[in-house]
Amino acid sequence: MRLVVSALLLTVSSLHAADLSKVDRTIAKEPKYAGKPRYCLLVFGREAKHRVWLVQDGATLYVDRNGNGDLTEADEKVAAKQVRDGGFSFEVGELRVGGRTHKGLAVGLAPLNSLASNPNLMAMPHVAKAVKESPEGMTPMITLDVECELLRGGGIDGRVSYMLSMFDMQGVLQLASKPADAPVVHLDGPLQITFYADKPTWSGGRSDDTVLLIGTPSHGPGTFAMVKYEGTVPDGKQPKVEATYRPKDPARKPFKEHYELKERC
């Protein structure tokens, strides 16, 4: 018997998503870079009106902390706290944009070729493809506690903790060589549930582990903005799966089962 998931249900905020492909990619003022800059764009709010650019230039990260498009201001140049094995770690701290204050922004950058030594990651087709096609590329890991319009969470002073971790079902998150191609990460946007990394293949009579995420879909591979459950999703709220079993024998009718996923990781 083959198992097909037909619905994933959880009580969350339901809002229409903004069209992130139409987000303004202009930058009002940029510094003189020492090397080749790499770009990523954070957008905030239901309509994604508020923008914060992240631009990596070697061991320096430029962050548009106030969202005014000027990356040359004094507090927007952040030196790497740690440089190791070709990767960088930046502790940015606070952003003030759109009348809200977001806390604890941290950005880690790892060279894609560093993933090649991990067989579990390389077993994922989209990871292996990214490493092969862009061995000199960088993949970011981003964490931030966001002051959301409607949600409260377990982050700093009730903020919602978001995390991006290198890849999602669409592929591997990579910085872009120009603003027009930059990945767009949507924070404090509409929520949905999806699978982690890959859509699983299930079959009856076998035990399989499945990991689900809650967060906001964004624009570009690896940009799904995950929400940390703790303090945001109440303990009593669990995802419910409606599964349709389709027997190999076409003469047998499909039947449905319902499951509640109670474990959190």
Helices and strands as residue ranges (DSSP letters): E 2-9, G 20-22, E 38-44, E 50-57, E 60-63, G 74-76, E 77-79, E 82-84, E 87-97, E 100-111, G 112-117, H 119-122, H 125-133, E 138-146, G 156-158, E 160-165, E 167-168, E 171-172, G 179-181, E 184-187, E 192-195, E 202-203, E 212-216, E 225-227, E 240-246, E 255-260
